[in-house]
C-alpha cells in the first residue's frame, strides 16, 4: 500500500462508520415507539393511565381481556380487516391480472385511478365517503366501515400484485393449454401458484392497513368503535396496560406471519431451482 492510499482508506472507513451510525440512529428513531409499547405492557401503573413507568408487573399479561369494551373493539377491527382483506385481495388481484395481461382502451385511466387513493389524503377520502353514504341514506356502522376499507385496500392489492406480474412469462399459460389443460386448470395450476407470493404480500399489507386505519374509520364508523378508535378515546378516560398487551400481541403475530411467509417463499424458490435438475 502506498503512502497516498492509506489516508484514503482511513477516510473510507470513517465514512462507513458515520453512515452506519446514522443508519442505526434512524432505525432507533423508527422502532423506539414500538419498544415503548412493548415495555409499558409490563408496567403496573398507579391509577387509570399507563403513561408513567412505576414497576415491572405481569398483571396485564395474566388478564389481557379484562376490559370488555377493549376486547370488543379488537374483535371488530379483526373482523373488519378479515372481510375487507378477503374482498380487496380478490378484486385487486383480478384488476392486476386484467391490466397486465390485456391491452384495452382506458387501461391507463384505470391505472391512474388506482394510484389516486394512495396519494389522496385520508381526510379527503373519509369525508368523501361520508358524504356518499349520507346521500344514500346508508346506516353508518359495520357495513360502511368494511366498504370504506375495501375501497382503499383494493388499490394497494392491485399495485402490489401488478408489480409481481410484470415479470410473468405468459407463454407458460400457452404451453399448459397446448398440453391439454383447460383455462380454469391453467389459472389454478400455473398462474396462481406463480403469482401467489405477490398476492400473499398484498393481503398482508391490506390486513395491516385495515387494522391500523383511524381517519377513514372515524368518518364512517357511526356508533361502532374499532381498536384504533378505542385507543384514541381511552387517552381521555382510562389507558390501561391491556392496550399495550394487545398491541404487542398483534405485533408478535404479524412478525410470526411474516416469518412464515418468508420461509414459505424460500421453500418454493428452492423447489423451483431443484425441479429442473431432478
C-alpha positions as CSV (number, residue, x, y, z in Angstrom):
1,X,0.0,0.0,0.0
2,X,1.4,3.4,-1.0
3,X,1.6,6.4,1.4
4,X,-1.2,8.2,-0.5
5,X,-3.6,5.3,-0.3
6,X,-3.5,5.0,3.5
7,X,-5.4,8.3,4.2
8,X,-7.9,7.4,1.5
9,X,-8.6,4.1,3.2
10,X,-8.9,5.8,6.6
11,X,-11.4,8.3,5.2
12,X,-13.4,5.5,3.6
13,X,-13.6,3.7,6.9
14,X,-14.7,6.9,8.7
15,X,-17.4,7.4,6.1
16,X,-18.6,3.9,6.6
17,X,-18.7,4.3,10.4
18,X,-20.6,7.6,10.1
19,X,-23.1,6.1,7.6
20,X,-23.6,3.1,9.9
21,X,-24.1,5.4,12.9
22,X,-26.7,7.5,11.0
23,X,-28.5,4.3,9.9
24,X,-28.6,3.0,13.5
25,X,-30.0,6.3,14.7
26,X,-32.7,6.3,12.1
27,X,-33.7,2.7,12.9
28,X,-33.7,3.6,16.6
29,X,-36.0,6.6,15.9
30,X,-38.4,4.3,13.9
31,X,-38.5,1.5,16.4
32,X,-38.4,3.4,19.7
33,X,-42.2,3.8,19.9
34,X,-42.6,0.1,19.3
35,X,-40.2,-0.7,22.1
36,X,-42.0,1.7,24.4
37,X,-45.4,0.0,23.7
38,X,-43.8,-3.4,24.5
39,X,-42.1,-2.1,27.6
40,X,-45.2,-0.5,29.0
41,X,-47.2,-3.7,28.6
42,X,-45.2,-4.9,31.6
43,X,-45.9,-1.8,33.7
44,X,-48.0,-1.5,36.9
45,X,-49.5,2.0,36.7
46,X,-50.9,3.9,39.6
47,X,-54.4,4.9,38.6
48,X,-56.1,4.6,35.2
49,X,-53.4,5.9,32.9
50,X,-50.4,3.8,31.8
51,X,-48.2,6.8,30.8
52,X,-45.6,6.8,33.6
53,X,-43.4,3.8,34.4
54,X,-43.9,2.6,38.0
55,X,-42.9,-1.1,38.4
56,X,-42.5,-4.2,36.4
57,X,-45.5,-6.5,36.5
58,X,-47.1,-9.3,34.6
59,X,-50.6,-8.5,35.8
60,X,-51.8,-7.1,32.4
61,X,-50.5,-10.2,30.6
62,X,-52.2,-12.5,33.1
63,X,-55.6,-10.9,32.3
64,X,-55.3,-9.3,28.8
65,X,-59.1,-9.4,28.3
66,X,-60.0,-7.6,31.5
67,X,-61.8,-4.8,29.8
68,X,-64.7,-6.0,27.7
69,X,-65.1,-2.8,25.5
70,X,-61.4,-3.1,24.6
71,X,-61.8,-6.7,23.6
72,X,-65.0,-5.9,21.6
73,X,-63.1,-3.2,19.8
74,X,-60.3,-5.6,18.9
75,X,-62.7,-8.2,17.7
76,X,-64.5,-5.6,15.5
77,X,-61.2,-4.5,14.0
78,X,-60.1,-8.1,13.3
79,X,-63.5,-8.9,11.7
80,X,-63.4,-5.7,9.5
81,X,-59.8,-6.4,8.5
82,X,-60.5,-10.0,7.6
83,X,-63.5,-9.3,5.4
84,X,-62.1,-6.2,3.7
85,X,-58.8,-8.0,3.0
86,X,-60.6,-11.1,1.5
87,X,-62.7,-9.0,-0.8
88,X,-59.9,-6.5,-1.7
89,X,-57.5,-9.3,-2.4
90,X,-59.8,-10.9,-4.9
91,X,-60.8,-7.7,-6.6
92,X,-57.3,-6.3,-6.6
93,X,-55.7,-9.4,-8.0
94,X,-58.3,-9.6,-10.8
95,X,-57.7,-6.0,-11.7
96,X,-53.9,-6.5,-11.7
97,X,-54.3,-9.6,-14.0
98,X,-56.5,-7.7,-16.4
99,X,-54.2,-4.7,-16.6
100,X,-51.1,-6.8,-17.2
101,X,-52.5,-9.4,-19.5
102,X,-54.7,-7.4,-21.7
103,X,-54.4,-4.1,-23.6
104,X,-57.7,-2.2,-23.8
105,X,-58.9,1.3,-24.1
106,X,-59.0,3.0,-20.7
107,X,-56.3,0.8,-19.1
108,X,-54.1,3.9,-18.5
109,X,-57.0,5.7,-16.8
110,X,-57.7,2.7,-14.6
111,X,-54.0,2.7,-13.6
112,X,-54.3,6.4,-12.6
113,X,-57.5,5.7,-10.6
114,X,-55.7,3.0,-8.7
115,X,-53.0,5.5,-7.6
116,X,-55.4,8.2,-6.5
117,X,-56.5,6.6,-3.2
118,X,-52.8,6.2,-2.3
119,X,-52.0,9.8,-3.0
120,X,-55.2,11.4,-1.7
121,X,-55.2,12.5,2.0
122,X,-57.2,10.2,4.2
123,X,-59.2,13.2,5.4
124,X,-60.5,13.7,1.9
125,X,-61.3,10.1,1.3
126,X,-63.1,9.8,4.7
127,X,-65.2,12.9,4.2
128,X,-66.0,12.0,0.6
129,X,-67.2,8.5,1.6
130,X,-69.2,10.0,4.5
131,X,-70.9,12.4,2.0
132,X,-71.7,9.5,-0.3
133,X,-73.2,7.3,2.5
134,X,-75.3,10.2,3.8
135,X,-76.6,11.0,0.3
136,X,-77.6,7.3,0.0
137,X,-79.2,7.4,3.5
138,X,-77.0,4.4,4.5
139,X,-76.8,3.3,8.1
140,X,-73.4,4.2,9.4
141,X,-71.7,1.2,11.1
142,X,-70.0,-2.1,10.4
143,X,-71.1,-2.2,6.7
144,X,-69.8,1.3,5.9
145,X,-66.5,0.6,7.6
146,X,-66.0,-2.5,5.6
147,X,-66.9,-0.8,2.3
148,X,-64.5,2.1,3.1
149,X,-61.7,-0.3,3.9
150,X,-62.2,-2.3,0.7
151,X,-62.1,0.9,-1.2
152,X,-58.6,1.9,-0.3
153,X,-57.3,-1.6,0.1
154,X,-58.1,-2.6,-3.5
155,X,-55.5,-0.1,-4.8
156,X,-52.7,-1.4,-2.6
157,X,-53.5,-5.0,-3.6
158,X,-53.8,-4.2,-7.3
159,X,-50.5,-2.3,-7.4
160,X,-48.6,-4.9,-5.3
161,X,-49.8,-7.9,-7.4
162,X,-49.3,-5.9,-10.6
163,X,-45.6,-5.4,-9.7
164,X,-45.3,-9.2,-9.2
165,X,-47.0,-10.0,-12.5
166,X,-44.8,-7.6,-14.6
167,X,-42.1,-10.3,-14.9
168,X,-44.6,-13.1,-15.5
169,X,-44.0,-15.3,-18.6
170,X,-47.4,-15.7,-20.3
171,X,-46.0,-18.4,-22.6
172,X,-46.3,-20.8,-19.6
173,X,-50.1,-20.5,-19.9
174,X,-50.0,-21.1,-23.6
175,X,-47.7,-24.2,-23.1
176,X,-50.1,-25.6,-20.5
177,X,-53.1,-25.1,-22.8
178,X,-51.2,-26.7,-25.7
179,X,-50.7,-29.8,-23.4
180,X,-54.5,-30.0,-22.9
181,X,-55.1,-28.0,-19.8
182,X,-58.4,-26.1,-19.6
183,X,-58.3,-22.3,-18.9
184,X,-59.6,-22.9,-15.4
185,X,-56.9,-25.5,-14.7
186,X,-54.3,-23.2,-16.1
187,X,-55.3,-20.4,-13.7
188,X,-55.2,-22.7,-10.6
189,X,-52.2,-24.8,-11.6
190,X,-49.9,-22.3,-13.4
191,X,-50.9,-18.7,-12.9
192,X,-52.0,-18.5,-9.3
193,X,-49.0,-20.6,-7.9
194,X,-46.5,-18.3,-9.7
195,X,-48.1,-15.1,-8.5
196,X,-49.1,-16.4,-5.1
197,X,-46.2,-14.6,-3.2
198,X,-47.4,-11.3,-4.6
199,X,-51.0,-12.0,-3.6
200,X,-49.9,-13.1,-0.1
201,X,-47.8,-9.9,0.4
202,X,-50.7,-7.8,-0.9
203,X,-53.1,-9.5,1.5
204,X,-50.8,-8.9,4.5
205,X,-50.4,-5.3,3.6
206,X,-54.2,-4.8,3.2
207,X,-54.9,-6.5,6.5
208,X,-52.3,-4.3,8.3
209,X,-53.7,-1.1,6.8
210,X,-57.3,-2.0,7.6
211,X,-56.4,-2.9,11.2
212,X,-54.4,0.3,11.6
213,X,-56.8,2.8,9.9
214,X,-58.1,5.6,12.0
215,X,-59.1,8.6,10.0
216,X,-61.3,7.0,7.3
217,X,-62.9,4.7,10.0
218,X,-63.6,7.8,12.2
219,X,-65.7,9.4,9.4
220,X,-67.7,6.2,8.6
221,X,-67.9,4.2,11.8
222,X,-71.2,5.6,13.2
223,X,-71.6,4.2,16.7
224,X,-69.1,1.3,16.1
225,X,-65.7,1.5,17.8
226,X,-62.7,-0.2,16.3
227,X,-59.4,-0.7,18.2
228,X,-57.7,2.5,16.9
229,X,-60.9,4.5,17.8
230,X,-60.9,2.9,21.3
231,X,-57.3,3.8,21.9
232,X,-57.9,7.4,20.8
233,X,-60.8,7.7,23.2
234,X,-59.0,5.9,26.0
235,X,-56.4,8.6,26.4
236,X,-59.1,10.9,28.0
237,X,-60.9,8.4,30.3
238,X,-58.5,5.5,31.1
239,X,-55.5,4.0,29.4
240,X,-54.9,0.5,30.9
241,X,-51.8,-1.6,30.1
242,X,-54.0,-4.1,28.4
243,X,-54.0,-1.8,25.4
244,X,-50.2,-2.3,25.2
245,X,-50.6,-6.0,25.7
246,X,-53.0,-6.4,22.8
247,X,-50.8,-4.1,20.6
248,X,-47.8,-6.2,21.4
249,X,-49.7,-9.4,20.6
250,X,-50.7,-8.0,17.2
251,X,-47.0,-7.1,16.6
252,X,-45.7,-10.5,17.5
253,X,-48.5,-12.2,15.5
254,X,-47.6,-10.0,12.5
255,X,-43.9,-10.9,12.8
256,X,-44.7,-14.6,13.0
257,X,-46.9,-14.4,10.0
258,X,-44.3,-12.5,8.1
259,X,-41.6,-15.1,9.0
260,X,-43.8,-18.0,7.9
261,X,-44.5,-16.2,4.6
262,X,-40.8,-15.6,4.0
263,X,-39.9,-19.3,4.8
264,X,-42.7,-20.4,2.5
265,X,-41.4,-18.3,-0.3
266,X,-37.8,-19.5,0.2
267,X,-39.1,-23.1,0.1
268,X,-40.9,-22.5,-3.1
269,X,-37.8,-20.9,-4.6
270,X,-35.7,-23.9,-3.6
271,X,-38.2,-26.3,-5.1
272,X,-38.3,-24.3,-8.3
273,X,-34.5,-24.4,-8.6
274,X,-34.2,-28.1,-7.8
275,X,-37.0,-29.2,-10.1
276,X,-35.2,-28.6,-13.4
277,X,-32.3,-30.9,-12.3
278,X,-34.5,-33.5,-10.7
